[in-house]
Amino acid sequence: MHRKGYIVVEGPLGVGKTSLAQLLAERINAKAILEETEENPFLLNFYKDPVRFAFQTQIYFLLRRFQRQEEINQIDLFKRVVVSDFLFDKDRIFARFNLDDREFGLYEQMFHLLKAAVIKPDLVIFLQARADILKERIRKRDREHEKSISLKYLEQINQAFNDFFFHYTETPLLVINASDVDFVHVPSDLDELVLEIERMEKGTKYYVPLGSRR
């Protein structure tokens, strides 16, 4: 079995990646390193006026995510497993969607300089869900800066994530349909996922949890 010292849980807004990352870390006695998006001082303004505040928002996220990656770089992954709720490359999905061409050109230069120092995960878990499910989950968690997010924006971001991971080949990838599964409140769903992670080797695997089949 391929050892997994560094596991990433990814997916669009509201899909449940942070909750799953925390649960996995607890279950397998790993260190959780989370991206803490609410710390971004530009985020509330961005959702109100995305054209004006997109570049500041994106650069803050890029640099903050790089800082979190540096924390991972300092950990001996042969001795301690790390579970994170963000893939560094994910930042570029939002940048391409939110920035104009000139801004994205400058962003790209910074992104590639930083990416050269980022270590690759041993496994990426990509959580998928329908946009209406994402909208409802975002509504339930009731964060002030997310109240203005539209269904159309979520549909576009969702498609961007699906496109990115459809072509993703840098690391082993486990794609999960998370629309009808509850890793937080249904222990058997999490148990089954842990077993699937242990079995995961190379390439891409599409996984439908038992909870989605009920």
Helices and strands as residue ranges (DSSP letters): E 6-10, H 17-27, E 31-33, G 37-39, H 43-48, H 50-73, E 82-84, H 90-98, H 101-115, E 123-128, H 131-141, G 144-146, H 151-166, E 173-177, H 187-199, E 204-207, H 210-213
